[in-house]
Amino acid sequence: MKKHKIKLRLQTTITLFVSGVIIFCLLVTNYLTKQYIEETTLARIEEKARNISRTVALSPIVIDGLSGKRDEEAIQTYTEKIRKATDVLFIVVLDMNGMRKSHPNPNKIGKRFVGGDEDPVYSGEEYKSTAKGTLGMSFRYFTPVMNEKGQQVGAVAVGIRLDDVKNQVNQGNRIIFISMFLGIMIGLIGAVLLAKKVKNIMFGMEPDEIARLLEQRSAMLEYAREGVIAVDKDGNITLVNQEANRLFKTMGIEEYIDRKIVDLIPTIHLQAVMDKGQKVIDQEYSLNGLMIVANIVPIFVNQEIVGAVATFRDKTDIKLMAEQLTGVRAYAEALRSQTHEFMNKLHVILGMVHLELYDQLVEFVKSVTNTFHSEVGFVTNRFKDPVIAGFLLGKVSYAREKGARLVFSENCFMPKPKDQDIIQEIITILGNLMDNSLDAVIGSKEKKVEVEIIPVCNKKLSITVSDTGPGMSTDIKERVFEKGFSTKGQDRGLGLHLVKQSVEKLHGQIIISSELGRGTKFTVTLPYEEKE
């Protein structure tokens, strides 16, 4: 079973990340500070014990008392005063035999020192130690006592209770933990506020949503048929899509990003739009002889204009596409041809009535009726979609008007489609192929265009349009679907390009067979599902 990764929201991710960093930093800081406080506290206690021990060892009272020049009881009185003033556990003065001459408990005076760590001091060494004595575990500092001749006459031991040392360290740690807790709380609050701020800046969107939106925006801009140019508030170009890039290349401009729009296209007044904050809709501009239709709108962020966007389209393309893609031109041509042909026949009938040629009139009407029923009956019986049938009948009249014959193969048959949207694309394909063929046979001896539309296997429809025109060379066949390419003059070359687009849109294929002097045949195969 495939495991799905849990995606955290941006706000949650930022909160966890910032909180994690803060907690990690505070833990590291706490550890280092704790180590420092412990070392500092121990160093301070050691210094305190050392200073007291040295002070007592240098006292004349202690030196004389140990040398026998003064009553030993003076040592007890002196050391007790210092002990109480400095708040240490004990100050013990020892003679050279390890006997106590002072002690917080007078009953211990005259007895041997307890702890087993006093031997090095009798070698004249000053040092620190930790041991258990009659007053419990303590931190001790030993200092030898020397007389004026430099001879050792005893030693001083100053003790500080280890519990006091631990209490001082714990008190420092307690302050650190409180500070760390407050720091974490402040950090969490700051992380949440920061995450909310970032979320608001990003319009409440998640990173994957922003990435997807950016991809869609890029695709929309690059594949849009309209050119798009965006500028910042200073009028510098910041974005150009593929179609706009084509426009710049047409104008001979290669570098345009970060350049001022007024320097490149003076006629497009984007700066004026930003100054006034008003839109410009469907405004025509001339750029190096190219007529475009542009829409310019200012960009607002927090009620402030930060730039502008111009979208534009070639006016010629708009006009041609409006005529070709909507099908209006095809339908209008069909109706015009039928109307023209019908009016001609009415004129004939009217003339024969005036001449009182009634017998000939009857034959003429029968002939027209037979022809009409023959054509209409064939088309309506073989082409089940009424739009296609009406369109083809119009093309028959249009061909006859041009002095050509539009012939349908006896095998023609086209059922109603399952998807009605395909009809418009088929009209585009048929209309442009037949128009192209009718134009091709105008100068030919035999002006004939043959059409065959039949369903083939695997749910496909085959459309074949052949003519008796002059044919095409290999070079023309390779370029015949290019937009704007035509052998009939300027402002042409769009019909077969539209055919190719419609075929590609329907995922079909098109094949050209042509020989010079023997005509041309277009064969189109399209996916086509019949309506049940």
N, C-alpha and C positions, 0 to 999 in steps of 0.2 A: 504494500500500500504506500502510495506516494505521500511523503510528509510535506506539509505546507509550512513554510517559514512564517513565523509570527512577525508582522510588521508593526512597529511602534509608531505612534503619531509623532510628528515633528516636535510638538510641545513636550511630550513625554520624553523623547530622546534628548532634547536639550536639557530638560530638568535633571534627568538621570546623569547625563554626562557632566554637567557643571557641578552637580551635587557630589558626584564621585570624585571629581578633581579636588573640590574643596575638602571633602572628608579625608582623602589621601594626603593632601598637603598638611591638614591639621594634625593627622596622626603622626606623620613624619616630624612635624614641628614639635608635637607633644613629646615624642620619644626623645628627640634631641634636647629639648628644654628640660625634660625630666632628668636625663643623664647629666646635663649641666648643673641643675639644681642640686642633685645628689653629690656631685663632685665638689661643688662650691660649698655646700653645707658641711661636708666632711672636712674640707680644707679649712673652713672657718673654725670648726670645733677643734681641729688639730692645732691651728694657730693659737686659739684661746688657751688650750691646755699647755702648749709649749711656752707661751708667754708667762702664764702663772707659775709653771714649774721652774723656769729660769729665774723669775723674780724671787721666788722663795729660796732657790739655791744660792742666790747672790746676797741674801739678807744677812747682815752681821749677827742678827739674833740666832739664826739657824747655824751659821758657821761657828759662832762662839759656843753655842749650846752643845754642838757635836764635838767641839775641841775641848770641852770641860772648863771653859773660861766663864761660863754663865750657867745659871740654873736651867735644867732641861725643861722645866714646866713652862718657861717663857716661850719655848717652841710651840707647845700646844696652844697657848693663848694667841700667839701671833698667827699661826696657820688657820685657826678657827675663824678669826676675824676675816682673813682673806677668803676663806671658803664660803662664808656666809655672804660676803660682798660680791663674789663672782658667781655664786649659785652653781658650784660644781658638786659632784658626789662626794669626793674626798680629796684631802691633801695629806699625804702621809710622808713623814720624814723618817728615814732609816739610817741607822748607824752602819758601820762596816760589817757588822755581824747579822744584818738583816732584821734587827729588832726595831719595832715601831717606837718613835719618839713623839708622834702625834697621830690622832685618829679622831673621826667624828664621834666615835664611841670611846669614851675615856677608859672603859674596861679593857680595850684592846691594846692600850699602850703598854710597852714592855714585852709584848708578844711578837712572835715571828710573823713576817709579812706572808700573806697567802696569795697564791696565783701561779707561782712557778715561773714567772716571766721576768724576774728581777735580776738574774745573774749577770746579763751583759752590762748593766749599769755600773757594776763594781769594777769593770775593766775600763771605766772612764768613757763609756759610749752613751750618747744621747739618742733615744729612739722612742717609737710608739708601739703600742701593743694592745691586744684585746684578750681579756682573760676573765675568769670568774673568781671573785674574792668573797669576803664575808658579807659584802653589800650587794652581791649579785654580779651579773655580767656587766662589764664596763669597758669603755675606751680609756686607755692609760697612756700617759706620757712620762718618761723617766729622764731625769737630769742628774748628773753627778754633782756633789757639793765639794768644792775645793777651798782649802784655807789660803792664807796669804802667801804661803810658800809653794803653792801649786800642788799640794798633796791632797788626795781625796780623803775626806773625813766622813763621807756618808752619801746619801742620795735622796732625791725628792720624787715622789710619784703622785701625779695629779690624775684623778679619775672622773670621767663623765658617764652617766648612765646611758647604755645603748638605747633604752626605750626613749630617752629624750632625743637622741640622734634620729631615731626612726620617726618620732612625732614631728620633728622639724622638717624631715624629708616629705612625710605624708601631707603636712600642711601646705608645702610648696606644690606637691602633686595635686592636691585638692583644688588649689587656685587654678592650676593648669587645666584640670578637667572641666571646671566651671567655665573657664574662658573658651575651651574647645567646644563645649556644648552650645554656648551662646554663639560662637562663630559658625557652627554647623546650622543652627536655626536661622541665623541671618543669611548664610549662604543659600539655604534652601528657599527662603523667601525671595532672595535676589534671583535665584535660578528660575523660579516660577514666573516672576515678573519679566525677566529677560525673555523666557520662552513665549510668554503672551505677547510681548512687544514684537518679537521676530515674526510670530504668527500673524499679527495684525499687519505688519509691513508686507507680508506675503499674501495678503488678502484672504487669510484663513485657509490657504491651500497647503496640501502636503507636498513634499519634494517629488514623489512619483507623479502626482497630478500636474505639478508645474512642468516636469519633464515631458509628460504626454501632451500638455497644452502647447509647449514649445515646439514639439515635433509636428503637431497638427498645424500650428501657425506657420512654421517653415514650409510645410508641404502646401498649405493653402496659398502662401505668397508666391512660391516658386512655380506652381502649376496653374495659377490663375491666368486667364487670358488677358486680364487688365494689367497694365503696368502700374507699379506701386513705388512711390518715392516718399521717404519720411525724412524730416529735418528736425533739428533741435531748436531751442528757443533763439539761438544765434543765427539760424538760417543755414547751418552746416548739414550736409547730407549724411544721414546715419544709416539708412537702409535702402537698398535697391533690389527689386526682384528680377527674375530672369527676363521678363518682357521689357521692363524699364532698362535693363542692361542692353537689350537689343536696340532700343531707341537711342541710347547714348552712342553705341557703336555706329549706328546709322549716321549720327551727327559727327562721327570722327572723334568722340571723346572716350579715352581709355581709362583715365583715372578720375574718379569723382567722389569717393568716400572722403568725408571730412572737408570737402570743398564747399564753398558757398553756392547755393542753388542759383542766386542772382547772377553769378559769374558765368554759369553754364547755360541756363535757360532764363534769360532776362524777361521773357514775356509771361512766365508763370509767376504771379505775385504771391508767393507763399508768405512772405514777410508781412504783406498787407493783411492777409487773413489772420495772422497771429496778432497783429496790432489791434485789429477791430474785433476779433473773436467771432466773425461771421463766416458761414459756409458759402462756398461757391459751387453751384450745382449745374452740371451739363453746360459748362462754358467751353466754347470752341477756341482753340489756339492754333497758330501756324508755327511749326518748328521746321525750319529749313525746307519749306514747301510741303511738309507733311501736316495734314489737318487732323487734329486730335480733339476728342471730346473729354474734358477733364472734370473731376469733382475734387474739391479741396476743402478739407475740414480741419479745424484746430484740435489739438489734443489737450484735454484738461486733466490735471492731477491735483486733487484737493482744491478745486475751484481756481486753479492757476494754470495759465497756458504754458505748456512746456515744449511745444513743437507743433508740427502740422503734418498731415498726410495728403498726398495727391494721388488719385487713381485716374488712369486715362486709357483710352482705346482709340485705335485708328478709325476715323470716321468712315472711311471706305469699307472697312471690314464690318462695321456696324450695319451699314446700309445693305451690303451684299448678304450678310448672314441673316438679316431680318427678312430678306426676300426669299432666301433659299431654305433656311431651316424651318421656318414656320409653315411652309407649304402654301402660303397665300399666293405666291406667284404661279405655282403649278395649277392650283384650282382656278385662278383668274384666267390663265391662258386657256384652260380647257373650256370654261364657260364662254369666253370670248370667241373661240373657234366655233363652238356649236351655234352660238347666236349668229355669227357671220354667215355660216353655211345655211342656217335655217332662213335667214333673210334673203339670201340669194335664191333659194327655192321658192320663197313666197313671191319674189319678183317675177320668176318664170311663170308661176301659176297665174299671177295677175295679168301678165302679158298675153298668155294663151286665152284667158277669159275675154279680154278686150278684142282679140282677133277671132273670137268665137270658134276656136279650134277645140271643140269639146271632146272629140274622139281622141285626139292626140293628148289632150289634158288628162283624160282617164288613164291612158297608157303611162303617161309620165308619173302620175300620182301612184299608180300601181308599182312602177319601177322604184320610185323613192321609198314606198312603203316596204316593198320586198327587201330592198337594200338595208333599210333601217332595222326591220325585224330580223334580218339575217345577222347583222352586226350585233344588235342589241341582244338578240336571243343567244348568240354564241357566247358573248362576253358574260351575260348574267348567269348563264347555265354553267359556265366553266370557272368563273371567279365568284366564289360564294360571299366574299366580303363586299358590301355595297360601296364602300369608299374606294376600294381598288377598282371595282367594276366601273364606277362613274369616272374615275380618273383615266382609265384606259380608253373609254369611249371618247372622252375629251381629246385624248392624244390621237385617236383615229381621225377625228375631224381636223385637228391641228395639222396632221400630216397631209391630209387631202388638200387643205388650204395651201400648203407649201408645194403642192404638185408632186408629192411622193406617196408611196403606198406603204402603209403600216400593216403588216400581215402577221396573224397569230397562227402558230403551229396547231395542227389538228390535235396534238397530244396535250395541249395546254389544260391545266387543271390546278386550281388553288383553293383548298378548303379553308374554312374560317380558322383563324389562329386562336390558340389557347390564351396567348397574351396579346391583347389588343394594342399594346404600346409598340409592337414591332411594325405595325402598319405604316406609321409615319416614316420609319427608316427605309422600308421597302419602297415607298413612294419616292423618297429622295434618291434611292439607287436606280429605280426604273426610270423616273423622270429625267435624270441627268444622262443616263446611258442612251435613252431614246432621243433626247434632244441633241446629244453629241452625234449620234448616228444620222439623224435627219439633216443636221448641218453638213455632215460629210458627203451625203449623196446629192447635194444640190447641183454640183457641176458634173455629175455622172450621167452616162447615157441611160442606164437603168436606175431609177430612183426607188429603191426598195429597201425597207428595213423589216427584218423578220424577228419576231419575239417568241420565245418558248419559255413557259413557266410551268414546271412540273415538280411534284414531290418525288423524292428519291429515298432510298433506304436509310435506316438509322435516324429517322426523324429529321430529315433535311429537305430544303427546298432549293431547286436549281433554277437559276434565271439566266437565260441566254439571249443576248441582243446582238444580231449580226447585220451588217450593211453591205451594200455594193459600192462603197466609196473607193477612194484612191489607195487606201491602206496606209500603213505607217512604217517608217524605217526603224531599224534597231535602236538608234539613238533616241528617237521620239518615244518609242515604247518604254525605254528606261526612265524617261522624265515625265511621262504623261500624267502621273498622279501628283506631281509637285504643285504646290500652291502658287498660282500666278503664271505657270507655264502654259503657253497656248500658241498654236500656229495660226490663230484667227485674228491676231491684233492685240492691242492693249486693252486693259480692264477686263480681261477674260482669264480663263485658267482656274476657275474655282469649282466648276461642276464635278469633274472627275476626282478632284481632291476631296470633295464632300462625299462622293461615292466610297472612296477608300476609308474615310473616317467612319461612315455608317457600317461598312463591312467589318472593320476592326472592332467597332463597338458591339456588334452582334456575334463576334468571334467566328466570322466566316472567312472565306478566301475568294480571291478573284484572279482569273487567268485571262491573258490577252493572246489571241491568235490573229496575226495580221501579216499580209504580204502586199508589197507595193503593186498596185494595179488590180488587186483581186479582193479588196475589202478587208473589213476588220470584224472580229467576233469577241465579245466580252462574255465570259462565263463566271457567274457568281454562285457560290454554294453557301447557304446559310442554315444554321440550326433552326428548325421550325416544328413546333408541336401543334397538332391538329386539335381543334376544340371537339370534345366528345359530345 
